[in-house]
Amino acid sequence: MDGEQVCRYLGISGRTLQRLRSDHVITYSAINRKLYYSLTEIRRVLKERSVRRKNQPKE
């Protein structure tokens, strides 16, 4: 997933995603100066940080 897809999936801003990277909360790969994130990594962050997507019901 690219950064834009991750932001939509998590319901966060690009700046928040940048902060997660800077704080070493989320790992990524850089290919031709574009950043990519694995779906497994996104799900891990969701689980560990309890980051909720928009419109996701509370458990």
CHARMM-style PDB file with segment names, atoms N, HN, CA, C and O in Angstrom:
ATOM      1  N   MET     1       0.846  -1.169   0.000  1.00  0.00      PROA
ATOM      2  CA  MET     1       0.000   0.000   0.000  1.00  0.00      PROA
ATOM      3  C   MET     1       0.892   1.233   0.000  1.00  0.00      PROA
ATOM      4  O   MET     1       1.954   1.246   0.623  1.00  0.00      PROA
ATOM      5  N   ASP     2       0.451   2.264  -0.702  1.00  0.00      PROA
ATOM      6  HN  ASP     2      -0.412   2.254  -1.208  1.00  0.00      PROA
ATOM      7  CA  ASP     2       1.224   3.500  -0.651  1.00  0.00      PROA
ATOM      8  C   ASP     2       0.683   4.385   0.478  1.00  0.00      PROA
ATOM      9  O   ASP     2      -0.307   4.039   1.124  1.00  0.00      PROA
ATOM     10  N   GLY     3       1.319   5.494   0.705  1.00  0.00      PROA
ATOM     11  HN  GLY     3       2.123   5.775   0.180  1.00  0.00      PROA
ATOM     12  CA  GLY     3       0.962   6.367   1.823  1.00  0.00      PROA
ATOM     13  C   GLY     3      -0.464   6.880   1.760  1.00  0.00      PROA
ATOM     14  O   GLY     3      -1.143   6.956   2.784  1.00  0.00      PROA
ATOM     15  N   GLU     4      -0.921   7.229   0.574  1.00  0.00      PROA
ATOM     16  HN  GLU     4      -0.370   7.167  -0.258  1.00  0.00      PROA
ATOM     17  CA  GLU     4      -2.281   7.738   0.421  1.00  0.00      PROA
ATOM     18  C   GLU     4      -3.313   6.663   0.799  1.00  0.00      PROA
ATOM     19  O   GLU     4      -4.303   6.952   1.470  1.00  0.00      PROA
ATOM     20  N   GLN     5      -3.071   5.445   0.367  1.00  0.00      PROA
ATOM     21  HN  GLN     5      -2.267   5.210  -0.178  1.00  0.00      PROA
ATOM     22  CA  GLN     5      -3.969   4.338   0.705  1.00  0.00      PROA
ATOM     23  C   GLN     5      -3.974   4.073   2.207  1.00  0.00      PROA
ATOM     24  O   GLN     5      -5.023   3.815   2.797  1.00  0.00      PROA
ATOM     25  N   VAL     6      -2.799   4.139   2.818  1.00  0.00      PROA
ATOM     26  HN  VAL     6      -1.946   4.349   2.339  1.00  0.00      PROA
ATOM     27  CA  VAL     6      -2.691   3.915   4.262  1.00  0.00      PROA
ATOM     28  C   VAL     6      -3.466   4.989   5.023  1.00  0.00      PROA
ATOM     29  O   VAL     6      -4.186   4.681   5.973  1.00  0.00      PROA
ATOM     30  N   CYS     7      -3.322   6.224   4.619  1.00  0.00      PROA
ATOM     31  HN  CYS     7      -2.737   6.475   3.847  1.00  0.00      PROA
ATOM     32  CA  CYS     7      -4.035   7.325   5.280  1.00  0.00      PROA
ATOM     33  C   CYS     7      -5.544   7.125   5.194  1.00  0.00      PROA
ATOM     34  O   CYS     7      -6.254   7.305   6.182  1.00  0.00      PROA
ATOM     35  N   ARG     8      -6.030   6.753   4.016  1.00  0.00      PROA
ATOM     36  HN  ARG     8      -5.453   6.607   3.213  1.00  0.00      PROA
ATOM     37  CA  ARG     8      -7.471   6.500   3.865  1.00  0.00      PROA
ATOM     38  C   ARG     8      -7.903   5.315   4.716  1.00  0.00      PROA
ATOM     39  O   ARG     8      -8.944   5.373   5.371  1.00  0.00      PROA
ATOM     40  N   TYR     9      -7.122   4.246   4.716  1.00  0.00      PROA
ATOM     41  HN  TYR     9      -6.276   4.199   4.184  1.00  0.00      PROA
ATOM     42  CA  TYR     9      -7.453   3.030   5.465  1.00  0.00      PROA
ATOM     43  C   TYR     9      -7.519   3.295   6.967  1.00  0.00      PROA
ATOM     44  O   TYR     9      -8.424   2.819   7.653  1.00  0.00      PROA
ATOM     45  N   LEU    10      -6.549   4.061   7.470  1.00  0.00      PROA
ATOM     46  HN  LEU    10      -5.814   4.448   6.914  1.00  0.00      PROA
ATOM     47  CA  LEU    10      -6.487   4.340   8.907  1.00  0.00      PROA
ATOM     48  C   LEU    10      -7.296   5.573   9.307  1.00  0.00      PROA
ATOM     49  O   LEU    10      -7.568   5.788  10.488  1.00  0.00      PROA
ATOM     50  N   GLY    11      -7.676   6.378   8.317  1.00  0.00      PROA
ATOM     51  HN  GLY    11      -7.455   6.203   7.358  1.00  0.00      PROA
ATOM     52  CA  GLY    11      -8.401   7.607   8.629  1.00  0.00      PROA
ATOM     53  C   GLY    11      -7.519   8.637   9.304  1.00  0.00      PROA
ATOM     54  O   GLY    11      -7.946   9.329  10.228  1.00  0.00      PROA
ATOM     55  N   ILE    12      -6.265   8.734   8.828  1.00  0.00      PROA
ATOM     56  HN  ILE    12      -5.918   8.172   8.078  1.00  0.00      PROA
ATOM     57  CA  ILE    12      -5.304   9.673   9.402  1.00  0.00      PROA
ATOM     58  C   ILE    12      -4.785  10.598   8.313  1.00  0.00      PROA
ATOM     59  O   ILE    12      -4.995  10.356   7.124  1.00  0.00      PROA
ATOM     60  N   SER    13      -4.114  11.649   8.726  1.00  0.00      PROA
ATOM     61  HN  SER    13      -3.944  11.846   9.691  1.00  0.00      PROA
ATOM     62  CA  SER    13      -3.524  12.588   7.769  1.00  0.00      PROA
ATOM     63  C   SER    13      -2.135  12.107   7.351  1.00  0.00      PROA
ATOM     64  O   SER    13      -1.542  11.233   7.983  1.00  0.00      PROA
ATOM     65  N   GLY    14      -1.643  12.695   6.287  1.00  0.00      PROA
ATOM     66  HN  GLY    14      -2.125  13.406   5.774  1.00  0.00      PROA
ATOM     67  CA  GLY    14      -0.285  12.396   5.841  1.00  0.00      PROA
ATOM     68  C   GLY    14       0.746  12.756   6.899  1.00  0.00      PROA
ATOM     69  O   GLY    14       1.753  12.064   7.051  1.00  0.00      PROA
ATOM     70  N   ARG    15       0.498  13.832   7.626  1.00  0.00      PROA
ATOM     71  HN  ARG    15      -0.320  14.394   7.502  1.00  0.00      PROA
ATOM     72  CA  ARG    15       1.421  14.258   8.692  1.00  0.00      PROA
ATOM     73  C   ARG    15       1.456  13.237   9.818  1.00  0.00      PROA
ATOM     74  O   ARG    15       2.519  12.963  10.375  1.00  0.00      PROA
ATOM     75  N   THR    16       0.301  12.673  10.158  1.00  0.00      PROA
ATOM     76  HN  THR    16      -0.562  12.896   9.706  1.00  0.00      PROA
ATOM     77  CA  THR    16       0.264  11.644  11.205  1.00  0.00      PROA
ATOM     78  C   THR    16       1.038  10.410  10.757  1.00  0.00      PROA
ATOM     79  O   THR    16       1.762   9.808  11.550  1.00  0.00      PROA
ATOM     80  N   LEU    17       0.890  10.033   9.496  1.00  0.00      PROA
ATOM     81  HN  LEU    17       0.302  10.521   8.852  1.00  0.00      PROA
ATOM     82  CA  LEU    17       1.643   8.892   8.969  1.00  0.00      PROA
ATOM     83  C   LEU    17       3.141   9.189   9.019  1.00  0.00      PROA
ATOM     84  O   LEU    17       3.941   8.316   9.356  1.00  0.00      PROA
ATOM     85  N   GLN    18       3.513  10.415   8.685  1.00  0.00      PROA
ATOM     86  HN  GLN    18       2.863  11.124   8.411  1.00  0.00      PROA
ATOM     87  CA  GLN    18       4.924  10.811   8.757  1.00  0.00      PROA
ATOM     88  C   GLN    18       5.437  10.694  10.190  1.00  0.00      PROA
ATOM     89  O   GLN    18       6.554  10.228  10.416  1.00  0.00      PROA
ATOM     90  N   ARG    19       4.626  11.114  11.155  1.00  0.00      PROA
ATOM     91  HN  ARG    19       3.718  11.492  10.972  1.00  0.00      PROA
ATOM     92  CA  ARG    19       5.032  11.019  12.558  1.00  0.00      PROA
ATOM     93  C   ARG    19       5.191   9.556  12.986  1.00  0.00      PROA
ATOM     94  O   ARG    19       6.117   9.229  13.728  1.00  0.00      PROA
ATOM     95  N   LEU    20       4.306   8.685  12.532  1.00  0.00      PROA
ATOM     96  HN  LEU    20       3.554   8.951  11.929  1.00  0.00      PROA
ATOM     97  CA  LEU    20       4.431   7.260  12.853  1.00  0.00      PROA
ATOM     98  C   LEU    20       5.737   6.703  12.299  1.00  0.00      PROA
ATOM     99  O   LEU    20       6.393   5.886  12.946  1.00  0.00      PROA
ATOM    100  N   ARG    21       6.112   7.143  11.107  1.00  0.00      PROA
ATOM    101  HN  ARG    21       5.580   7.807  10.582  1.00  0.00      PROA
ATOM    102  CA  ARG    21       7.401   6.715  10.536  1.00  0.00      PROA
ATOM    103  C   ARG    21       8.560   7.268  11.343  1.00  0.00      PROA
ATOM    104  O   ARG    21       9.478   6.527  11.693  1.00  0.00      PROA
ATOM    105  N   SER    22       8.530   8.558  11.642  1.00  0.00      PROA
ATOM    106  HN  SER    22       7.784   9.160  11.357  1.00  0.00      PROA
ATOM    107  CA  SER    22       9.620   9.222  12.377  1.00  0.00      PROA
ATOM    108  C   SER    22       9.818   8.636  13.766  1.00  0.00      PROA
ATOM    109  O   SER    22      10.942   8.549  14.260  1.00  0.00      PROA
ATOM    110  N   ASP    23       8.714   8.235  14.393  1.00  0.00      PROA
ATOM    111  HN  ASP    23       7.801   8.306  13.991  1.00  0.00      PROA
ATOM    112  CA  ASP    23       8.768   7.636  15.732  1.00  0.00      PROA
ATOM    113  C   ASP    23       9.051   6.138  15.696  1.00  0.00      PROA
ATOM    114  O   ASP    23       9.039   5.472  16.732  1.00  0.00      PROA
ATOM    115  N   HSD    24       9.304   5.612  14.499  1.00  0.00      PROA
ATOM    116  HN  HSD    24       9.314   6.152  13.658  1.00  0.00      PROA
ATOM    117  CA  HSD    24       9.609   4.187  14.310  1.00  0.00      PROA
ATOM    118  C   HSD    24       8.482   3.279  14.788  1.00  0.00      PROA
ATOM    119  O   HSD    24       8.732   2.182  15.289  1.00  0.00      PROA
ATOM    120  N   VAL    25       7.251   3.734  14.634  1.00  0.00      PROA
ATOM    121  HN  VAL    25       7.049   4.625  14.227  1.00  0.00      PROA
ATOM    122  CA  VAL    25       6.080   2.946  15.001  1.00  0.00      PROA
ATOM    123  C   VAL    25       5.706   2.026  13.854  1.00  0.00      PROA
ATOM    124  O   VAL    25       5.227   0.915  14.080  1.00  0.00      PROA
ATOM    125  N   ILE    26       5.920   2.476  12.632  1.00  0.00      PROA
ATOM    126  HN  ILE    26       6.310   3.379  12.448  1.00  0.00      PROA
ATOM    127  CA  ILE    26       5.520   1.726  11.453  1.00  0.00      PROA
ATOM    128  C   ILE    26       6.716   1.597  10.518  1.00  0.00      PROA
ATOM    129  O   ILE    26       7.469   2.550  10.318  1.00  0.00      PROA
ATOM    130  N   THR    27       6.878   0.414   9.953  1.00  0.00      PROA
ATOM    131  HN  THR    27       6.267  -0.361  10.115  1.00  0.00      PROA
ATOM    132  CA  THR    27       7.975   0.202   9.007  1.00  0.00      PROA
ATOM    133  C   THR    27       7.457   0.396   7.591  1.00  0.00      PROA
ATOM    134  O   THR    27       6.260   0.282   7.328  1.00  0.00      PROA
ATOM    135  N   TYR    28       8.375   0.690   6.694  1.00  0.00      PROA
ATOM    136  HN  TYR    28       9.347   0.783   6.908  1.00  0.00      PROA
ATOM    137  CA  TYR    28       8.017   0.954   5.310  1.00  0.00      PROA
ATOM    138  C   TYR    28       9.187   0.607   4.413  1.00  0.00      PROA
ATOM    139  O   TYR    28      10.307   0.407   4.881  1.00  0.00      PROA
ATOM    140  N   SER    29       8.919   0.539   3.128  1.00  0.00      PROA
ATOM    141  HN  SER    29       8.008   0.702   2.747  1.00  0.00      PROA
ATOM    142  CA  SER    29       9.945   0.338   2.120  1.00  0.00      PROA
ATOM    143  C   SER    29       9.913   1.523   1.176  1.00  0.00      PROA
ATOM    144  O   SER    29       8.842   2.038   0.854  1.00  0.00      PROA
ATOM    145  N   ALA    30      11.068   1.952   0.737  1.00  0.00      PROA
ATOM    146  HN  ALA    30      11.938   1.534   0.999  1.00  0.00      PROA
ATOM    147  CA  ALA    30      11.155   3.058  -0.211  1.00  0.00      PROA
ATOM    148  C   ALA    30      11.645   2.516  -1.548  1.00  0.00      PROA
ATOM    149  O   ALA    30      12.716   1.916  -1.641  1.00  0.00      PROA
ATOM    150  N   ILE    31      10.834   2.742  -2.581  1.00  0.00      PROA
ATOM    151  HN  ILE    31       9.964   3.229  -2.505  1.00  0.00      PROA
ATOM    152  CA  ILE    31      11.190   2.319  -3.934  1.00  0.00      PROA
ATOM    153  C   ILE    31      11.030   3.527  -4.836  1.00  0.00      PROA
ATOM    154  O   ILE    31       9.940   4.087  -4.951  1.00  0.00      PROA
ATOM    155  N   ASN    32      12.117   3.924  -5.474  1.00  0.00      PROA
ATOM    156  HN  ASN    32      13.002   3.469  -5.380  1.00  0.00      PROA
ATOM    157  CA  ASN    32      12.104   5.112  -6.341  1.00  0.00      PROA
ATOM    158  C   ASN    32      11.505   6.322  -5.632  1.00  0.00      PROA
ATOM    159  O   ASN    32      10.673   7.029  -6.202  1.00  0.00      PROA
ATOM    160  N   ARG    33      11.919   6.558  -4.412  1.00  0.00      PROA
ATOM    161  HN  ARG    33      12.594   5.984  -3.950  1.00  0.00      PROA
ATOM    162  CA  ARG    33      11.497   7.697  -3.588  1.00  0.00      PROA
ATOM    163  C   ARG    33      10.015   7.686  -3.218  1.00  0.00      PROA
ATOM    164  O   ARG    33       9.488   8.700  -2.760  1.00  0.00      PROA
ATOM    165  N   LYS    34       9.342   6.564  -3.408  1.00  0.00      PROA
ATOM    166  HN  LYS    34       9.770   5.740  -3.780  1.00  0.00      PROA
ATOM    167  CA  LYS    34       7.950   6.447  -2.984  1.00  0.00      PROA
ATOM    168  C   LYS    34       7.907   5.421  -1.854  1.00  0.00      PROA
ATOM    169  O   LYS    34       8.585   4.395  -1.913  1.00  0.00      PROA
ATOM    170  N   LEU    35       7.104   5.704  -0.821  1.00  0.00      PROA
ATOM    171  HN  LEU    35       6.554   6.537  -0.773  1.00  0.00      PROA
ATOM    172  CA  LEU    35       7.055   4.843   0.351  1.00  0.00      PROA
ATOM    173  C   LEU    35       5.884   3.875   0.259  1.00  0.00      PROA
ATOM    174  O   LEU    35       4.788   4.232  -0.173  1.00  0.00      PROA
ATOM    175  N   TYR    36       6.145   2.646   0.674  1.00  0.00      PROA
ATOM    176  HN  TYR    36       7.036   2.356   1.024  1.00  0.00      PROA
ATOM    177  CA  TYR    36       5.131   1.599   0.657  1.00  0.00      PROA
ATOM    178  C   TYR    36       5.086   0.906   2.004  1.00  0.00      PROA
ATOM    179  O   TYR    36       6.090   0.820   2.711  1.00  0.00      PROA
ATOM    180  N   TYR    37       3.896   0.410   2.351  1.00  0.00      PROA
ATOM    181  HN  TYR    37       3.080   0.480   1.777  1.00  0.00      PROA
ATOM    182  CA  TYR    37       3.651  -0.228   3.635  1.00  0.00      PROA
ATOM    183  C   TYR    37       2.946  -1.551   3.377  1.00  0.00      PROA
ATOM    184  O   TYR    37       2.097  -1.641   2.490  1.00  0.00      PROA
ATOM    185  N   SER    38       3.292  -2.578   4.149  1.00  0.00      PROA
ATOM    186  HN  SER    38       3.982  -2.504   4.869  1.00  0.00      PROA
ATOM    187  CA  SER    38       2.612  -3.863   3.982  1.00  0.00      PROA
ATOM    188  C   SER    38       1.303  -3.859   4.767  1.00  0.00      PROA
ATOM    189  O   SER    38       1.193  -3.208   5.807  1.00  0.00      PROA
ATOM    190  N   LEU    39       0.327  -4.582   4.265  1.00  0.00      PROA
ATOM    191  HN  LEU    39       0.416  -5.111   3.421  1.00  0.00      PROA
ATOM    192  CA  LEU    39      -0.957  -4.678   4.942  1.00  0.00      PROA
ATOM    193  C   LEU    39      -0.779  -5.325   6.310  1.00  0.00      PROA
ATOM    194  O   LEU    39      -1.468  -4.955   7.260  1.00  0.00      PROA
ATOM    195  N   THR    40       0.125  -6.272   6.422  1.00  0.00      PROA
ATOM    196  HN  THR    40       0.685  -6.573   5.650  1.00  0.00      PROA
ATOM    197  CA  THR    40       0.411  -6.910   7.703  1.00  0.00      PROA
ATOM    198  C   THR    40       0.904  -5.884   8.715  1.00  0.00      PROA
ATOM    199  O   THR    40       0.510  -5.915   9.880  1.00  0.00      PROA
ATOM    200  N   GLU    41       1.763  -4.978   8.270  1.00  0.00      PROA
ATOM    201  HN  GLU    41       2.083  -4.953   7.323  1.00  0.00      PROA
ATOM    202  CA  GLU    41       2.290  -3.933   9.148  1.00  0.00      PROA
ATOM    203  C   GLU    41       1.186  -2.973   9.578  1.00  0.00      PROA
ATOM    204  O   GLU    41       1.125  -2.571  10.740  1.00  0.00      PROA
ATOM    205  N   ILE    42       0.326  -2.613   8.653  1.00  0.00      PROA
ATOM    206  HN  ILE    42       0.375  -2.940   7.709  1.00  0.00      PROA
ATOM    207  CA  ILE    42      -0.784  -1.711   8.971  1.00  0.00      PROA
ATOM    208  C   ILE    42      -1.698  -2.356  10.012  1.00  0.00      PROA
ATOM    209  O   ILE    42      -2.120  -1.701  10.965  1.00  0.00      PROA
ATOM    210  N   ARG    43      -1.995  -3.623   9.830  1.00  0.00      PROA
ATOM    211  HN  ARG    43      -1.652  -4.155   9.056  1.00  0.00      PROA
ATOM    212  CA  ARG    43      -2.851  -4.328  10.791  1.00  0.00      PROA
ATOM    213  C   ARG    43      -2.190  -4.431  12.160  1.00  0.00      PROA
ATOM    214  O   ARG    43      -2.867  -4.342  13.185  1.00  0.00      PROA
ATOM    215  N   ARG    44      -0.863  -4.621  12.184  1.00  0.00      PROA
ATOM    216  HN  ARG    44      -0.313  -4.693  11.351  1.00  0.00      PROA
ATOM    217  CA  ARG    44      -0.139  -4.682  13.453  1.00  0.00      PROA
ATOM    218  C   ARG    44      -0.259  -3.356  14.199  1.00  0.00      PROA
ATOM    219  O   ARG    44      -0.511  -3.334  15.404  1.00  0.00      PROA
ATOM    220  N   VAL    45      -0.080  -2.266  13.482  1.00  0.00      PROA
ATOM    221  HN  VAL    45       0.125  -2.285  12.503  1.00  0.00      PROA
ATOM    222  CA  VAL    45      -0.182  -0.943  14.101  1.00  0.00      PROA
ATOM    223  C   VAL    45      -1.595  -0.726  14.626  1.00  0.00      PROA
ATOM    224  O   VAL    45      -1.776  -0.217  15.732  1.00  0.00      PROA
ATOM    225  N   LEU    46      -2.588  -1.107  13.843  1.00  0.00      PROA
ATOM    226  HN  LEU    46      -2.440  -1.520  12.944  1.00  0.00      PROA
ATOM    227  CA  LEU    46      -3.975  -0.974  14.292  1.00  0.00      PROA
ATOM    228  C   LEU    46      -4.190  -1.720  15.605  1.00  0.00      PROA
ATOM    229  O   LEU    46      -4.789  -1.192  16.542  1.00  0.00      PROA
ATOM    230  N   LYS    47      -3.699  -2.940  15.660  1.00  0.00      PROA
ATOM    231  HN  LYS    47      -3.213  -3.369  14.899  1.00  0.00      PROA
ATOM    232  CA  LYS    47      -3.889  -3.763  16.852  1.00  0.00      PROA
ATOM    233  C   LYS    47      -3.115  -3.219  18.056  1.00  0.00      PROA
ATOM    234  O   LYS    47      -3.667  -3.109  19.151  1.00  0.00      PROA
ATOM    235  N   GLU    48      -1.856  -2.886  17.857  1.00  0.00      PROA
ATOM    236  HN  GLU    48      -1.408  -2.976  16.967  1.00  0.00      PROA
ATOM    237  CA  GLU    48      -1.001  -2.448  18.963  1.00  0.00      PROA
ATOM    238  C   GLU    48      -1.331  -1.038  19.456  1.00  0.00      PROA
ATOM    239  O   GLU    48      -1.249  -0.769  20.654  1.00  0.00      PROA
ATOM    240  N   ARG    49      -1.690  -0.169  18.573  1.00  0.00      PROA
ATOM    241  HN  ARG    49      -1.756  -0.388  17.600  1.00  0.00      PROA
ATOM    242  CA  ARG    49      -1.913   1.224  18.929  1.00  0.00      PROA
ATOM    243  C   ARG    49      -3.386   1.579  19.072  1.00  0.00      PROA
ATOM    244  O   ARG    49      -3.727   2.695  19.464  1.00  0.00      PROA
ATOM    245  N   SER    50      -4.245   0.642  18.759  1.00  0.00      PROA
ATOM    246  HN  SER    50      -3.969  -0.265  18.440  1.00  0.00      PROA
ATOM    247  CA  SER    50      -5.693   0.871  18.808  1.00  0.00      PROA
ATOM    248  C   SER    50      -6.080   2.093  17.991  1.00  0.00      PROA
ATOM    249  O   SER    50      -6.959   2.865  18.376  1.00  0.00      PROA
ATOM    250  N   VAL    51      -5.417   2.254  16.868  1.00  0.00      PROA
ATOM    251  HN  VAL    51      -4.703   1.628  16.555  1.00  0.00      PROA
ATOM    252  CA  VAL    51      -5.775   3.301  15.926  1.00  0.00      PROA
ATOM    253  C   VAL    51      -7.017   2.812  15.205  1.00  0.00      PROA
ATOM    254  O   VAL    51      -7.019   1.717  14.644  1.00  0.00      PROA
ATOM    255  N   ARG    52      -8.062   3.607  15.216  1.00  0.00      PROA
ATOM    256  HN  ARG    52      -8.060   4.496  15.672  1.00  0.00      PROA
ATOM    257  CA  ARG    52      -9.315   3.181  14.597  1.00  0.00      PROA
ATOM    258  C   ARG    52      -9.533   3.889  13.264  1.00  0.00      PROA
ATOM    259  O   ARG    52      -9.257   5.078  13.105  1.00  0.00      PROA
ATOM    260  N   ARG    53     -10.034   3.117  12.325  1.00  0.00      PROA
ATOM    261  HN  ARG    53     -10.259   2.151  12.454  1.00  0.00      PROA
ATOM    262  CA  ARG    53     -10.420   3.687  11.042  1.00  0.00      PROA
ATOM    263  C   ARG    53     -11.710   4.462  11.222  1.00  0.00      PROA
ATOM    264  O   ARG    53     -12.490   4.186  12.134  1.00  0.00      PROA
ATOM    265  N   LYS    54     -11.928   5.420  10.361  1.00  0.00      PROA
ATOM    266  HN  LYS    54     -11.294   5.644   9.620  1.00  0.00      PROA
ATOM    267  CA  LYS    54     -13.201   6.143  10.372  1.00  0.00      PROA
ATOM    268  C   LYS    54     -14.306   5.151  10.015  1.00  0.00      PROA
ATOM    269  O   LYS    54     -14.117   4.267   9.180  1.00  0.00      PROA
ATOM    270  N   ASN    55     -15.454   5.310  10.656  1.00  0.00      PROA
ATOM    271  HN  ASN    55     -15.608   6.028  11.335  1.00  0.00      PROA
ATOM    272  CA  ASN    55     -16.626   4.483  10.422  1.00  0.00      PROA
ATOM    273  C   ASN    55     -16.470   3.046  10.916  1.00  0.00      PROA
ATOM    274  O   ASN    55     -17.312   2.199  10.618  1.00  0.00      PROA
ATOM    275  N   GLN    56     -15.417   2.762  11.658  1.00  0.00      PROA
ATOM    276  HN  GLN    56     -14.732   3.450  11.900  1.00  0.00      PROA
ATOM    277  CA  GLN    56     -15.259   1.427  12.213  1.00  0.00      PROA
ATOM    278  C   GLN    56     -15.980   1.369  13.536  1.00  0.00      PROA
ATOM    279  O   GLN    56     -15.731   2.205  14.405  1.00  0.00      PROA
ATOM    280  N   PRO    57     -16.879   0.395  13.721  1.00  0.00      PROA
ATOM    281  CA  PRO    57     -17.604   0.306  14.995  1.00  0.00      PROA
ATOM    282  C   PRO    57     -16.670  -0.043  16.151  1.00  0.00      PROA
ATOM    283  O   PRO    57     -15.691  -0.769  15.985  1.00  0.00      PROA
ATOM    284  N   LYS    58     -16.994   0.487  17.310  1.00  0.00      PROA
ATOM    285  HN  LYS    58     -17.790   1.078  17.445  1.00  0.00      PROA
ATOM    286  CA  LYS    58     -16.208   0.173  18.498  1.00  0.00      PROA
ATOM    287  C   LYS    58     -16.558  -1.247  18.939  1.00  0.00      PROA
ATOM    288  O   LYS    58     -17.698  -1.692  18.806  1.00  0.00      PROA
ATOM    289  N   GLU    59     -15.558  -1.941  19.464  1.00  0.00      PROA
ATOM    290  HN  GLU    59     -14.633  -1.579  19.573  1.00  0.00      PROA
ATOM    291  CA  GLU    59     -15.770  -3.316  19.920  1.00  0.00      PROA
ATOM    292  C   GLU    59     -16.193  -3.341  21.364  1.00  0.00      PROA
ATOM    293  OT1 GLU    59     -16.417  -4.415  21.923  1.00  0.00      PROA
TER     294      GLU     59
END
